Structure formats: structure tokens, C-alpha cells
Amino acid sequence: MAAPLLLIAAGGTGGHMFPAQALAEAMVAKGWRVKLSTDARGARYAGGFPRAVTIEEVASATFARGGIAARALVPLRIAAGVAGAYLAVRRDRPAIVVGFGGYPSIPALAAAVLLKIPRLIHEQNGVLGKVNRAFASRVRLIACGTWPTDLPEGVEGSHTGNPVRAAVLERAGAPYIPPGDYPMSVLVIGGSQGARILSDIVPAALALLPGPLHANVRVAHQARPEDRDRVIAAYAGVGIRAEVEPFFEDVPRRLSEAQLVISRSGASSVADISVVGRPSILVPFAAAAGDHQTANARGLVAAEAAILIPESRLDAATLAGHVAAVLENPSAAVRMAHAALSYGIPDATDRLVQLVEALTEDAKEVP
């Protein structure tokens, strides 16, 4: 008997792809066949998926980028993607389709609706994305990474937490080395492609730290490719040792070694920080749809594991004050690390796997 097939539909950002990867890893380990349906942009984030996962690129587009002509073609590209996904799903029918959001998830989810295949959505953020909101009433259940999640009336949600990759789980609860009079690691991450405002503010903020802290700080800063050279120059100009790269392949290791994390509050970043258990300063992306990054940060802040600074209030002096408050108070930093760990849900992948298997079994019982 052929192994059951899971079709994962996910968009082209790390926020969608990392939890999708975690589910793929778990289901492959359980003997399932797994396919990933995404577009060319999403495929760039698929390098960490298990080799057993088949990657199927579909036509997709978003209204968020491009000029008038490009946006006018979006419905046609999405329709072409749906047609292609429909044919692919008919050829190799999955037992269930799980969507993780983003426009590239539309084709597979639409095909599942048309072919009446069991389907589930995982929403990473505290506010549903546009695509997940559009399909919310057409799936059996919404698995919620952040709780509470703003759900449409009549839609059922289950709090699973946000799955993290195996590399993050390997560092779960890694012992925290409190700050002290020795080299201390500050990790700066702004999502999968860095954040310009962090590149603008963090070097200037760290330059304002008192002498002993300034001398001991070591920075790993994820910056956009176009910002890299100026960020390197900014740190060098204020005498702070820093590694600056557009993307760190070893974020889990760097998280486990950090005394402090300065980050956007994307759902995957919040999940990684909490599962490893590290103090953080979170700066939500002000333009995020529905202000969902602020919603994502609330749990860690309420647990007293993180400090939230709205973009509108972020400046070098404010950030420097908060960094010093953490790094000059080892006992407070330890409490923040423990609070982050208590907020984390390291078994989020297992919870999602259970939902996938339960919905698949329920579908078998329907005559």
C-alpha cells in the first residue's frame, strides 16, 4: 500500500516556509510522502527541506509588488497556477493539503477545495493573512501559532504554536550564559532578509553603551545585501566587532550563544527565541498587515521575557538604554531567558502532526 501523501502549500518568505519545513521533516520521519507547492521565490527557501520532499513550483503572484500592468496580470497568473495544481492533485491525490499562507498557497488550496480533499491551514501570526482569511471558512480547522488569533466568526481555531525547524529544536532550552565582564553576543535578526531600520539604528545604539559594555559586545547582524557594506562600516566606525551578513545559515546556534537578541517580531523569530529561551528586544514591523507583528510580540512581553519598542519610538538612545538594562543586570537577564523558555511551545510540530493525522482519519470515516 502506497504511503499517504501530504501536500504542503506555502508562500515565499521564511515566516511561511520555516514552519512548513518543520511539518515536512516530521511527516517524512513518520513515513509519509510529502510534496511542497510553492512559487519560484518560495523555492529559494526550500533548501532545508528533507531531500525526500518533492518541490512543485506553481504560477503565482501578489498584488503587493509591481506596477499597474504587473498587478493586472496577477489574477491570470493565479488562475494558471490553480489549473496546474488541479491537474497535479488529480494525478497524485493527497490525503490532506496543509496551507501555511502567502499567495503561492492559493493554487493547492483551491485545488483541494474543488476536489473536496481534506484541508487545514496553519496561521503563524496573531492576525490572519489575506490568503488564509480568504480560505478560513473553506477549511476544517485553523491551527494557530499565536494565541489568541483574530479569527472570523464561526471559524474554529486550535492553538498549536509555531513549529520550529529541527535545527532549532536541537538547541531548545540550551543553557543560558548570563551577561558579565567578558565577550557577550548580541544577535540582530530582522526576518529572513534583515530589516533596514535595525541596520540604521542598532550600530548607533551600541556605540552609546557604557565603556565596559561597549568593549565586551560582539554582534552578529543580519542585514539586507544592499545595506551590508554600510552596516559593516558603521560598526567598524564605532569600534564594535561585528559579523554582518544577509542571511545566517546557523541562526539556531547563534541564538543559543546569545546573551541578547534584537529582532523583528515575525512569528518564526518569536517561536525560535522562545523555544531556545533568550532575552529579546522586539521591534514590530509597523507596516505589517493588521499590525500582526505587535500581536505576535504580546505573549513574550506579557511573560516579561521581552521588551517591545514600537518603530515610532525607536531611536539610538532608547535602544541603548534597553540593551544596557539587560546586559548590566545578569539576574534580570536570566529571568527573561527562563520566562521566554516557559512561553515557548517546543512540541508545536507534534501538535500540528496530530491535527493532520486526525483530519486524515476523519476523512476516511466519511462515507
ZIJO-V25122 format. One record per helix or strand of 2 or more residues. SS is the DSSP state (alpha for helix, beta for strand). FROM is the first residue (numbers start at 1). TO is the last residue. If there is no record, write none. Layout:
BEGIN
SS&FROM&TO / SS&FROM&TO
END
This chain:
BEGIN
beta&5&9 / alpha&14&29 / beta&33&38 / alpha&40&43 / alpha&46&48 / beta&54&57 / alpha&68&72 / alpha&74&91 / beta&96&99 / alpha&103&114 / beta&119&123 / alpha&130&138 / beta&142&144 / beta&157&159 / alpha&166&169 / beta&184&189 / alpha&196&207 / alpha&211&216 / beta&217&222 / alpha&228&237 / beta&241&245 / alpha&251&257 / beta&260&263 / alpha&267&276 / beta&280&282 / alpha&289&302 / beta&306&308 / alpha&311&313 / alpha&316&327 / alpha&330&343 / alpha&348&365
END
